[in-house]
Every structure is written in C-alpha cells, then in structure tokens.
Amino acid sequence: MNLKTNKYRLEHTSIDSKWDNFVNNSPNGTFFSNSKYLNSLKLNIHAYYCYKKEHISAAILCIVSSDSKSIIGDDLIIYDGLIFEDMSHLNVSQKRSEIFKIQTFVAEQFLLKYDKIKFSLHYSIKDIRPFIWVNYGKNLSTYLVKNRYTSIIDISEFDHHTQFDDLSVYKNSSVSRRQEIRYGKEKNVFTRKTDNIDNFLYFYKMTMGRQDINVTSEKLKKIESLIRSLSIEKKLIMLESLNENMNVGSMAIFLIDNEFAFYLFGASDPEMRNQHTGTAVLWDSFFILNGIGIKQIDLEGVNSPNRGWFKLSFGGSLENYFEVNKVNFK
C-alpha cells in the first residue's frame, strides 16, 4: 500500500508538563504515561512526538533497555506505545485514515530504530493493521501482534441502590461469585481504607510465593517506591478486607485516574483463603471507589487462567488490547 507518510516526522521529547497535558487530553492516554507515575519507577524511557508538519498528532512512550537499543516494556506499565491526539473533530473515515497513516509511519520507523520491540496499546485502539502489514510479503523484519485481554467494570450505578442484589454488576456476576458476596455479608466481612504499605508487601510476597513466583527484593523495592510515590500524589487508594475477628485477609491497591481506576495489585493471607475476603475486597471496592467519583474500573488484565476467571466472574466487559512485538528476519 502506497501511503503518503512524508508529512510525518518523529522527534524525541521529554516527559514533562507538556507531555502530561497531551496524555490527559488523549482518548488513549492513561496515568501509566504520566510523568509522576513514570518518574517513580526510574526507568530508561524514550519518548517521542509524531508531528504532521508542525502539528503533534501522537505521542509514543517506549520503555527501553539499558543500552537503549530495544523497547522492552515494563510489567508495571499496563499500556504504552502510541497515544493519539483527540480526533473527535474528524468524521469516522478521516479519523480512521489519520490513525492508519500515523501507525504506518511509526511502525516503519521503529523497525529501523530498535533491535527488539515490545509494547501494549490501550484497548481503545482497535485497528492495528499497519503493524501487521508492514513489510507484508517481504523477507524483512515485521511485527507479531498478540491479543491480550482485560475486564472493565462500570460502577456508575453503585450510588443509586441500597440493595446490592439490585445492581447489574451483581446480577452479571457468576453464581459462585454472588454466593461469595452473600457469604461475606452474612459473616460480617468488611472493607476499609488503609495506608499500611508494609502489611501489603508482606501479603504480596506470601501470595506470590503460594503461586511459586519468586519476588526479588529489587522488585519489592520497585513496587514499594511506586506505592509510596502514588500515595503522596493522592493517586492511589489501598483497601483491606477483615473478618469479624478484625483479622486482615485480603488487600487491594487501585490507581486513580480522574473518573477511572485501575486495579494495580492484590494480595491475601494464604491462611485466610476461606474467609471470603478475596471477593469482598473487590466487591466492596466498587462502593468505595464510586464514593470518590470513580465510574469505571479496569481490572488490569485477565490473561492468566486463575486470575482471569476470578476477575471475569464479577461480570465486567471483556476488552481486547494488542501487544506488539518486533520479529527480526533471519
């Protein structure tokens, strides 16, 4: 396909207030691309603006290797890569064409710039054909695109009902999840805000250990630094669920992004797995988050069998997003 992409150019930029303003006004931008979030992780970052003549049409966030030769991503940044400007002033055909041209240009340029590439686009970006079609039919490097999934829960109605079984989220939850919610209520399980970061890290390490996942001290320090930084910026809410004996069984941490929240971390005491706190910490969070103005929650991935089924059992929508990887020609 012969597209006129000579009007576009890439320029390195800084993660600063101008960048944050662009991200905040983009339909694909999230707080994962905000300077305050990124600075707390101390990552090696390449940031670009894609210009169409003198106009910024897109931003590109790249988490790169220590030698800056590869885009490697980071497991604490859920969405990165392309962030488009607000194109609501264009009609459907114009918007589709503009996004296609930008993607084509970036896809071609990045194959030349980086040895390896891995980033995950926001789920609102549905058309990624340029990444699939670049160098199509040629013995040249191209991209492998993987489907990934997350679940979005709309909690906007949680301030309109007094009976939880009237809520559509409850009605759309699985039979076993509704049962767990009822059991938790009957046994006086409750959830409250907390700032006990040390307790969360202890639970997190135990939870990962139960799944035979080794969490290094470096990873724990990275998570701790992120949590403390987000707490200072008031972009985070930490919750704990307790049984009637006031024992903490489960904890959850959410990133707050205007009227949106992202489920960042969850952890439980393995000795209290039958205390219904694992369900309660999520279910109760819907009420608590709605109370501070949150309308939707991204459960941040349903890509592993156990956690995927658990999160989807709350009846949220299933949204796919794309992980883009470079495939080098041999």
NORLINQUI-V674111 format. One record per pair of residues at least 4 apart in sequence whose ideal C-beta (glycine too) atoms are under 7 Angstrom apart, sorted by the first residue. I is the first residue (numbers start at 1). J is the second residue. Records with the same first field share a line. If there is no record, write none. Layout:
BEGIN
I=J + J
END
This chain:
BEGIN
1=133
3=101 + 104
5=101 + 104 + 105
7=52 + 53
8=50 + 51 + 52 + 102 + 105
9=51
10=48 + 50 + 109
11=48 + 49 + 51
12=46 + 47 + 48
13=19 + 47 + 48 + 49
14=19 + 47
15=19 + 35 + 38 + 45 + 47
16=35
17=21
18=22
19=23 + 35 + 47 + 59
20=24 + 34 + 35
21=25
22=26 + 56 + 59
23=29 + 33 + 34 + 59 + 83
24=29
25=86
26=83 + 84 + 85 + 86
27=84 + 86 + 124
28=83 + 84 + 122 + 124 + 125
29=33 + 83
30=79 + 122 + 257
31=37 + 235 + 255 + 257
32=37 + 77 + 78 + 79 + 80
33=61 + 80 + 83
34=38
35=39
36=40 + 233
38=43 + 45
40=225 + 226 + 229 + 230
41=74 + 76 + 222 + 226
43=63 + 74
44=64 + 65 + 66 + 68
45=62 + 63 + 64
46=62 + 64 + 68
47=59 + 61
48=59 + 60
49=56 + 59
50=57 + 58 + 60 + 102 + 105 + 106
51=55 + 56 + 57
52=57
56=85
57=85 + 102
58=82 + 83 + 84 + 85 + 102
59=83
60=81 + 82 + 106
61=80 + 81 + 83
62=71 + 119
63=71 + 72 + 73 + 74 + 77 + 80
64=68 + 70 + 71 + 72
65=69 + 70 + 72
69=114 + 115
70=114 + 115 + 116
71=114 + 116 + 117 + 118 + 119
72=116 + 118
73=77 + 80 + 118 + 119 + 120
76=226
78=120 + 262 + 300
79=120 + 121 + 122
80=119 + 120
81=119 + 120 + 121 + 324
82=103 + 106 + 121 + 125
84=99
87=95 + 98
90=94 + 95 + 98
91=95
92=96
93=97
94=98
95=99
96=100 + 127
97=101
98=102
99=103 + 127
100=104 + 127 + 130
101=105
102=106
103=107 + 128 + 130 + 131
104=108 + 130
105=109
106=110
107=111 + 130 + 131 + 134 + 143
108=134
109=113
110=114 + 117
111=134 + 141 + 326
114=326
116=326
117=324 + 325 + 326
118=323 + 325
119=324
120=148 + 321 + 323
121=125 + 128 + 321 + 322 + 324
122=321
123=150 + 319 + 320 + 321
128=132 + 145 + 322
129=133
130=134
131=143 + 145 + 324
132=143 + 145
134=142 + 143
135=140 + 141 + 142
139=329
140=329
141=326 + 327 + 328 + 329
142=327
143=324 + 325 + 326 + 327
144=325 + 327
145=322 + 324
146=323 + 325
147=320 + 322
148=303 + 320 + 321 + 322 + 323
149=302 + 303 + 318 + 319 + 320
150=298 + 299 + 300 + 301 + 302 + 319 + 321
151=299 + 302 + 311 + 312 + 316 + 317 + 318
152=296 + 298 + 316 + 317 + 319
153=169 + 286 + 296 + 297 + 299 + 314 + 316
154=295 + 296
155=169 + 286 + 289 + 290 + 294 + 295 + 296 + 297
156=295
157=161 + 167 + 168
158=167 + 286 + 287 + 290
159=290
161=166 + 167
164=170
165=170
167=171
168=172
169=173 + 286 + 314 + 315
170=178 + 181
172=315
173=177 + 178 + 313 + 314 + 315
174=313
175=179
176=180 + 313
177=181 + 279 + 313 + 314
178=182
179=183
180=184 + 276 + 279
181=185 + 279 + 283
182=186
183=187 + 276
184=189 + 276 + 279 + 280
187=243 + 244 + 276
188=244
189=241 + 243 + 275 + 276 + 277 + 280
190=242
191=239 + 240 + 241 + 280 + 281 + 284 + 285 + 288
192=239 + 240
193=237 + 238 + 239
194=238 + 239 + 240
195=231 + 238
196=200
197=201 + 224 + 227 + 228
198=202
199=203 + 248
200=204 + 238 + 251 + 253 + 267
201=205 + 220 + 224
202=206
203=207 + 251 + 267 + 268 + 269
204=208 + 265 + 267
205=209 + 215 + 220
206=210 + 269 + 270
207=211 + 267 + 268
208=213 + 215
210=270
215=219 + 220
217=221
218=222
219=223
220=224
221=225
222=226
223=227
224=228
225=229
226=230
227=231 + 236 + 253
228=232
229=233
230=235 + 236 + 255
231=236
235=255 + 256
236=253 + 254 + 255 + 256
237=254 + 256
238=251 + 253
239=251 + 252 + 281 + 285 + 288
240=248 + 251
241=249 + 250 + 277 + 280 + 281 + 284
242=246 + 247 + 248 + 249
243=247 + 249 + 275 + 277
247=272
248=269
249=268 + 269 + 272 + 275 + 277
250=268 + 277 + 278 + 281
251=267 + 281
252=263 + 266 + 281 + 282 + 285
253=264 + 265
254=261 + 262 + 263 + 264 + 285 + 289
255=261 + 262 + 264
256=261
257=261 + 262
259=293 + 294 + 295
260=294 + 296 + 298
261=289 + 294 + 297
262=298 + 300
263=297 + 298 + 299 + 300
264=300
268=272 + 273 + 277 + 278
272=277
273=278
276=280
277=281
279=283
280=284
281=285
282=314
284=288
285=289
286=290
287=291
289=294 + 297
290=294
299=311 + 316
302=307 + 308 + 311 + 312
303=308
304=308
305=309
306=310
307=311
308=312
309=313
312=316 + 318
END
